[in-house]
Amino acid sequence: GLPDTARPKPPTIKSEYREAAQTRFAELNLEPGRTVVLFPYTGTAPRFGASFWSDLTSTLTQEGFQVTTNMSVSASRKRSRLVGDHEKGRPPMAEGSVAIGLSLEEMLGFVEIAGNVIAAASGICDLLAFSNSHKLFMFPCKRQDTPPFDLDLSICLGGASGGGSLRRCYGARDCEEHNVVLDEAFDRSLLDRWLLTPEERTRHDIEERLYKLDVERAKLLTDLDSMEACASSG
């Protein structure tokens, strides 16, 4: 078998595929680097509701992004066919976004021009993880019915910190991963860190680490004081 250190080789994008992606992008009159491509659909995993994606789109638009929704992994499908998919249980396109249908060949090139990807965790994320884009992958989960109402991550391979993590599996860079509760309204805080600039994210991470170190230091000092108190009383 493969050694534990083995890593998958990133896909190579042929020049003709990049050219096709550039042509599609230009035809849609989208802004490079300020466009978000949504990937809402999953084959077998539970799906976030239509209102979730529409509220997400509205927030992104307010932040100055252009938003597109990938309706299909086949660019040859017609709009009528896509409507048929909705009737079979797929949620409708996120209101306020532009419908697109990317082929697998042009997908990486297109999202790299767009600059940003937000996707429900699914098989297509295995490809998107290798894209040179700003990524947010959302793992659907449920809240347990009994106290303390912890998250049930069994439906999403252990969630963002489990075996399904794209960062863990592929070393995906510039990648945010979050566990998101199904059937709950979209929460803007989901985007708080994703909306930061790279410099702001670095500062945020450093401050978060320092805070955790301060908490741990305070706990250790408390434990030390308790030990010394016990020793003096004995």
Salt bridges, closest charged atoms under 4 A:
GLU63 OE2 - ARG188 NH2 2.42
ASP85 OD2 - ARG77 NH1 3.12
ASP85 OD2 - ARG90 NH1 3.86
GLU106 OE2 - ARG24 NH1 2.56
GLU112 OE1 - ARG18 NH1 3.20
ASP174 OD1 - HIS134 ND1 2.69
ASP174 OD1 - ARG201 NH2 3.19
GLU176 OE1 - HIS178 NE2 3.64
GLU176 OE2 - ARG193 NH1 1.93
GLU177 OE1 - ARG167 NE 3.31
GLU184 OE2 - ARG143 NE 3.41
ASP192 OD1 - ARG188 NH1 3.25
ASP205 OD2 - ARG193 NH2 2.34
ASP205 OD1 - HIS204 ND1 3.53
GLU207 OE2 - ARG203 NE 3.16
ASP223 OD2 - LYS219 NZ 3.32
